[in-house]
């Protein structure tokens, strides 16, 4: 189970860095502009992988807890079905969190300068560009 969890963590880390690396290379080579939909897509995948990574780490902590505190029941408690369910749950919760965050961001109206001086569409610069209330976004 530990190697299965480590595989998922390394896969998420690989995907996490693939979210902003192409845009970063594009900024170095040519222009420093990202479209609105490109920004929202990047934000969604960024949130998805960050949220999923947190829950994979929680699953790994639970795996180590069971291995240390209940070593005789480890094989029963951390069966392949349970590990798969933990990973599936991590990805589902990550997807739900990313949908909530990106959905709230899509409802904002932007009226200030629409140029962000970053290669990554981060949440705080986007919230600063908004001319509507960002209170709910800050809570999410």
GICORTA-V116132 format. One record per backbone hydrogen bond with DSSP energy under -1.0 kcal/mol. CO is the residue of the C=O (numbers start at 1). NH is the residue of the N-H. Records with the same first field share a line. If there is no record, write none. Layout:
# GICORTA-V116132
CO=NH / NH
This chain:
# GICORTA-V116132
1=5
2=6
3=7
4=8
5=9
6=10
7=11
8=12
9=13
10=14
11=15
12=16
13=17
14=18
17=21
20=24
21=25
22=26
23=27
24=28
25=29
26=30
35=39
36=40
37=41
38=42
39=43
40=44
41=45
42=46
43=47
44=48
45=49
46=50
47=51
48=52
49=53
50=54
51=55
52=56
53=57
54=58
55=59
56=60
57=61
58=62
59=63
60=64
61=65
62=66
63=67
64=68
65=69
66=70
73=77
74=78
79=83
80=84
81=85
82=86
83=87
84=88
85=89
86=90
87=91
88=92
89=93
90=94
91=95
92=96
93=97
94=98
95=99
96=100
97=101
98=102
99=103
100=104
101=105
102=106
109=131
116=118
120=122
122=126
123=127
124=128
125=129
129=111 / 112
134=138
135=139
136=140
